[in-house]
Structures are given as structure tokens and as C-alpha cells.
Amino acid sequence: MGRGVRERTYRGRRRARAGCAVLVAALLGVGGCDAGGGSDASGGSSSPKPSPTPTPVWDPSPGSVAAVGDSITRGFDACAVLSDCPEVSWATGDSAKVDSLAVRLLGKKAAARSWNHAVTGARMADLAGQVARAAVHRPELVTVMVGANDACRSSAAAMTPVAEFREQFEDALRALRAKLPEAQVYVSSIPDLKRLWAQGRTSALGKQVWKLGICPSMLGDADAVDAAATSRRARVEQRVADYNEVLAEVCEADERCRTDGGAVYDYRFGTGQLSHWDWFHPSVDGQARLAAIAYRTVTAKQD
């Protein structure tokens, strides 16, 4: 090939490449080309691909609910003295008077898609076993309300140590994650037991029922206000606060766990929200208030 021909060919190729570059810049998405019309070096489009929208970790509309915990979640003393009444449970009950969390979330499917594995008298040490039973159903949301019985012991000295309470809760969450790695967990704070004592001690019937063994560490010698009794109740009150701090800290370390932010502890139960048999456990109305708190927490927008 002669020199003049080679120079004309080179100039032609440069003009072709320049024209292709302008075309690519204009179209933003057409594959790169050279003088021969081929693709770019990578063999693909030169335009940036949009980043996928991240899937939220928390789903405000889970399709099934399993409850674990203690007597409160069993509706104890809400319908009859010293008896469970799970139909009015804040978590999974079917009573229209309560409008439980499961009913609010699942509607007519609640009966088939919710399960109550709470046990009256349960303490934190029992939670891992309850979680194992609940996991069989593969629930999308697990509700937890436990810890009151760790403070409600025969005496203040018999309360579950805080470090032990923490270890047991961590063990239960690990057991849950081993079986249900993507399940969501709602953790309720423990109610203010001292406030329940202050409200219930106005009832002569309630104080008689307390003598049967309901929360002796707080409710024993209900009318006593001497230094010893006051100190004992203060110790129980502080232990509940410590337990609630543990619940919040352990839950915070799990991205699929939410607490109520202390809403149940802060709720000022009045006599209308307490059982008219023991004036300590939630009444039907009290259960409804717990359901409302749980629903607000579960359905709140993710931070």
C-alpha cells in the first residue's frame, strides 16, 4: 500500500472513531465501537447500571405470628380467677374486645396463622424451650413478653440475677436464629410492677388473692409501708428496670428485633386495665392496650 493511501486510511479511521465517540456520548447506552463497528473492550454496555433498591429488614405486615412468654400473654385472670384465658391474649387472642396483634395484622387468617406458646409462671430460663416449640410453625413474627416472674419471686433476694437474665435471653435468641434466621421478633418491656402494687392495694379482694402467692417480692405485706417494705419494693422496681435495659440491649444487637421502647413499662395501668380478681394482671381492657402498643411498634416505619 502506498504512503498516501495509508495516510488517507488512517485519517478515515480516526474520523470514524471520533464519530462513534460522539454517537456514544449522545445516546448513553449504545455499545462502544471502533472503525470496524465492534463493541467496547468489556463486550457490554458502557452506561452505569442503577443500584437495586435494598429490601427493608423489617416487614410491617408479617404473615404469621407466634407468641412466647408468661401469664400476661396467656390472659391469666382476665376472664376468671386463677385461670388462663388465651382468647383475650394481647398477642394472639380472637376476642373482638381486645383486637389482638395477630388479628390486627392477619385479619381472618389469624386463627390459622397464629400460635400461643406462652406459659403461666414462665421465667426467662424457660424462653429457649418455648422458642423451640414456636419455631415448628415457621412464624414470620415472634412476640416476646417475659421477665416479670424473674422479679416476682418469694423474696427480693430470690430474683434472677441480671447477668443470668441476660445470658438466658441471649441463649433464647440464638436458639431462635438457629431455626428461624429471618423471623422478626417483637420484645415487650416488663410492666412497672410497683405501679401495679400501688393500684391493686386499694382492693380488699385483690389483696386476698395476692396472699395466694402472686408476686410475693412486690405484693407481700401489701399494706406495709415501713422502711423494710419500702426498700424491698425499691429493689424489685430496680431489678425490673435492669431487666428492661437488658431486653433493649440484646434486642438492639439483632437487626430483626424490635422492642416497644419501654412503652409497656411506661403505660400507667389503672384499675380499669387490671384484673378484677387479682388487681395485678391485665384485664380484657388492659390486654387491648398491650395489643395496641405492640401493633404500633410492629407497623412503625423503619428508621
Beta strands, then each sheet from edge to edge (+ up, - down):
strand 1: 65-69
strand 2: 114-116
strand 3: 141-145
strand 4: 184-187
strand 5: 257-259
sheet 1: 2+ 1+ 3+ 4+ 5+
end
